[in-house]
Amino acid sequence: MHLTTRMLERRGAFCHQLALFHKYFPHGGCVTPERCLPVARDFNWFWAAYNLLPNRVYARFLEGVECIFDEYRSDLRVRDSGLATSNYNQRLAVLFGTLAQRVSRPRRPYL
């Protein structure tokens, strides 16, 4: 999936998310796990999944989130919360990137 700031704006992305996207990807770009991972803590992956992934792919995202959340809860038992949260965000970013790279274009915005 190729994204641009304009596409995110049309889908109602918040100003700070648009600014971050433009900062990291000024010319837009294709979504991949490798591109999502360095910005894992900066973006709202739930918003992105809900607003950009087709319904069937969004359902797979939610299934993956269940596993990631279970891992997060386990991490909280053995690690400090900052590291557990960082790992959680990284896993969400990779999940989104993996699913999004298989999608040719984002879902149509609801108007």
Secondary structure by P-SEA (a helix, b strand, c coil): ccccaaaaaaacccaaaaaaaaaacccbbbbcaaaaaaaccccaaaaaaaccccaaaaaaaaaaaaaaaaaaaaaaacccaaaaaaaaaaaaaaaaaaaaaaccccccccc
